[in-house]
C-alpha cells in the first residue's frame, strides 16, 4: 500500500478503535475524506482482516447500548440497525443476545417513568402502550406488563 494510503488506513484504524463501527459508518467517513471507491474497498478489507470492524460485534454492542442507555425496545433497535445497513441475520443474532429479564425490566421502567394523569384506566393504558411502542417495544409485551401478567 502506498504511503498516502497507509496514512488513511492508520486514520481509519483510529476511527474504528475509538468505538465499534459498522461498515456503513466507516464507508461514510471515508467518503467524507474524499477517497475514491477502490481505496475505500482496500481500507475496509484491511480493517475487516485486522478485526477493526465486525458487523456482529457492532450490532451486539449497539443493541445492548441502546437498550440499557436509551431504553429502546427491539423494534426501534432493529430499525436503527437496518438504517446502518446491517444484515437481517446479524440483527436477529444481536437481538437474541439481549437478556430477556433485563429487557423486561427496561420495559417496566419505561412504563413506570411515564406519569399520565388520566382517571380513565382504558385511556391511560392506551397512552402507556403508545409511549412504549414509540420506544420500540412490542405491543403484546407492553399489554402483558400493564395487565401484570409479566
N, C-alpha and C positions, 0 to 999 in steps of 0.2 A: 504494500500500500504506500503510495507517495506521501511525503511528509505533511502536506496540507490535509490529506485525508486522515492521517494519523492524529493530527490535532483535532479534527472534527470527531473522530472516534473517542478520543480521551474526553472531550467536552460532553459527548453523548453518554459516556460511561458515568461521568459525574452526575449528569441529569438523572440517570436511572438509579444510581447508588443512593441518592437522597431519599427516595421513597419508591414503592412499587409503581411501575408504569405499565400501561397497555401498549401494544404495538401501535395502535392508532394514535395514542398520545405522543409517542416518540416520533412517529412519522410526521405528525402535525408540527412538532417542534423543529424537526429537521427541515421541513418545507419553509418554516418561518426564517430559517437561516439561509434561505435561497440556495439550496443544494439541489443538484439535478437528480432525477429518479434513479439512475444507475448507481450513483454513490450512496443514495439513501438505502437502496436494497442491500448493498455491500455492508453498510454500517449496521443495519438491522440484523442481517445474517450473522455478523460478528458478535453483536450483543446477545443474540439467542444462543450462539455456540458457547460463549463465555458465561452463560447463565445470568446475564444482567437483566434480561427481561423474560418473563414467563407469564403467559396468559392465565395459567392455572393459579399460580401464586398471587397474581394481581387480583383475579376475580374473588378468591377466598379472602384476601385482606380487605378488599373493597366492601364485600358483603358484610363481613364481621364489623368493620369500622362504621359503616352506615347504620347497621342495626344498633350497635352499642352507643354511638355518639349522637347520631341524628334521629334515633328511634324510628327508623324506616322499617316497613314491612317487606315481605318477599316480592310483592308486585312492583313496588317502586324501585327496589334494588334491581329486579330483572330488567325493567325499562331503562334504567341508567346504564346497566352493563351493555344492553343492546345498542344504546347510543354510542358506546365506546367500541362497538363492533367486535364484541366478544362472542365466540361461537356458542350456540344454544346448549350443546352438551357441557361445555365448560361452565356455563351459567348454572345449569342444573346441579352439577357437582358442587359448586360453591354454595348454593342454597341448601343442599342436603348436608353440608358440613356444619351448618349453624345448629347450635344446641337448642333442642325443642323447648326445654324448660326455660332457658334464658329468653327465647323468642316469646313465649307466653308471658313471662314476667315483664318484658318490654311492652307488649300489648296492654297488659293490665296497668302499667304505669302511664301509658299514653291515655288510656280511658280515664284513669283516676285524676290525671292532671287537668282534664278539661272540666271546668266549672260551668254548668249550664243551669241557669235559674228558670226552670220551667216546671210548673206544677203538674202538667200533663205528662205522665210517665211515657206514653207512647211517643209523643213528640220529642221528649228529652232523649229517649233511646235512639230514635232516628237520627237526631243530631250527633249523638255519640258515634253511631255507625258511620255517618257521612265523614266525620272528622277522622276516624280510624282508617277509612277507605282512602282518604286523602293522603294519609301517611303510608299507604301501600299495604295495609293488612287485608286479608281475605274476609269478605262479609260474613261467611258462615262461621268462621272462627270468632269474629267480633261478637256476633249474636250469642254464641255459646258462652263467651266470657261475661257478657252483660247479664244473661239469664242465670249465671252462677253455675253452669254445667262444668266449667273448667276452672 
